[in-house]
Amino acid sequence: MKREKIPPEVIVRNKATIEDRVAAYKNVYHIVTDVESTAFYDGYYLAFGFGASSCRHTFCGLEDDCKALRGEKCRFSLRARPSMEAAGIDVYRMTAEAGWDIYPTGSNAKPEDMPKGTLAGIVIVC
């Protein structure tokens, strides 16, 4: 997977851009799982990754529910990962300290107020 530039219009919550937004989030999950897998096969068997935001909305947004939350096997167990936010990671601070530009993209965010959107994932290698 490659790093792509995604326009802010895609990152903010807007039904008109939902397909492009979901594709961008899926790309982050694919990168995270690919890096995690590579680390595993390089001998770092405890490597684990976190995706950008909720895997529920990214992979099962068109489904009625999340099977894993019902105690069943996840539909996307090879790609779905917990979000960094769910694990208590301060994503804004982490990305800012890494030198990345990041802008709030909450429900009321306006694309014209942000130069670009930022999505991030992380893989912990130990």
C-alpha positions in Angstrom: 0.0 0.0 0.0 1.2 3.5 -0.6 0.7 6.7 1.2 -1.8 8.9 -0.5 -2.9 12.5 -0.3 -6.5 12.7 0.6 -8.3 16.0 0.2 -10.0 17.5 3.3 -13.4 17.2 1.6 -13.0 13.4 1.9 -11.9 13.3 5.5 -14.8 15.4 7.0 -18.1 13.6 7.6 -20.2 14.2 4.5 -22.5 11.6 2.9 -21.4 12.8 -0.5 -17.8 11.6 0.0 -18.5 8.5 2.1 -17.1 6.0 -0.4 -13.8 7.8 -0.8 -13.6 8.3 3.0 -14.1 4.6 3.7 -11.5 3.7 1.0 -9.0 6.1 2.7 -9.6 4.5 6.2 -9.4 1.0 4.7 -6.0 2.0 3.2 -4.8 2.8 6.7 -5.9 -0.6 8.0 -4.3 -2.3 5.0 -1.0 -0.5 5.7 -1.1 -1.3 9.4 -1.8 -5.0 8.9 0.9 -5.3 6.2 3.5 -3.7 8.5 2.3 -5.8 11.4 2.6 -9.0 9.2 6.1 -8.0 7.9 7.3 -7.4 11.5 5.9 -10.8 12.6 7.7 -12.6 9.8 10.9 -10.7 10.6 10.8 -12.3 14.0 8.8 -9.7 16.0 6.0 -12.0 16.8 4.5 -9.6 19.4 4.0 -6.8 16.9 0.5 -5.4 16.9 -1.3 -2.6 15.2 -4.0 0.0 15.7 -6.1 1.5 12.9 -7.6 4.9 12.3 -10.9 5.2 14.0 -13.5 2.5 14.3 -13.1 -0.7 12.2 -16.9 -1.1 12.7 -17.6 1.9 10.5 -14.8 1.2 8.1 -15.5 -2.5 7.3 -19.1 -3.1 8.5 -20.7 0.3 8.0 -23.2 -1.2 5.6 -24.0 -4.1 7.9 -26.6 -4.1 10.6 -24.1 -4.8 13.4 -20.6 -6.0 14.3 -20.4 -9.8 14.7 -17.4 -9.5 17.1 -19.5 -7.4 19.5 -22.0 -10.2 19.6 -19.2 -12.7 20.4 -19.0 -14.2 16.9 -16.1 -14.3 14.5 -15.3 -10.9 13.0 -16.1 -10.6 9.3 -12.7 -9.0 8.7 -10.5 -10.6 11.3 -7.4 -10.4 9.2 -7.8 -6.6 8.6 -9.8 -5.2 11.5 -7.8 -3.7 14.4 -8.8 -1.6 17.4 -8.5 2.1 17.0 -5.7 4.0 18.7 -8.3 6.2 20.4 -10.0 3.1 21.9 -6.7 2.2 23.5 -6.3 5.6 25.1 -3.7 6.9 22.7 -3.8 10.6 22.1 -3.6 10.6 18.3 -3.5 14.3 17.9 -0.6 14.7 20.3 1.3 11.7 18.9 1.1 12.9 15.3 1.9 16.5 16.2 5.0 15.4 18.2 6.0 13.3 15.2 6.0 16.5 13.2 2.9 15.8 11.1 0.3 18.4 10.5 -3.1 17.4 12.0 -6.4 19.3 12.1 -9.6 18.4 14.0 -12.0 16.6 11.8 -15.1 16.3 14.1 -18.7 16.3 13.1 -18.7 20.1 12.5 -15.4 20.3 10.7 -15.4 22.3 7.4 -12.9 21.3 4.7 -12.1 25.0 4.0 -10.8 25.3 7.5 -8.1 22.7 7.1 -5.3 22.6 4.6 -5.4 18.8 4.5 -6.8 15.7 6.3 -4.7 13.3 8.2 -5.4 9.7 9.0 -2.9 7.6 11.0 -2.3 4.1 12.2 0.4 2.7 14.4 2.3 -0.6 14.7 4.0 -1.4 18.0 7.0 -3.7 17.4 8.5 -5.5 20.4 
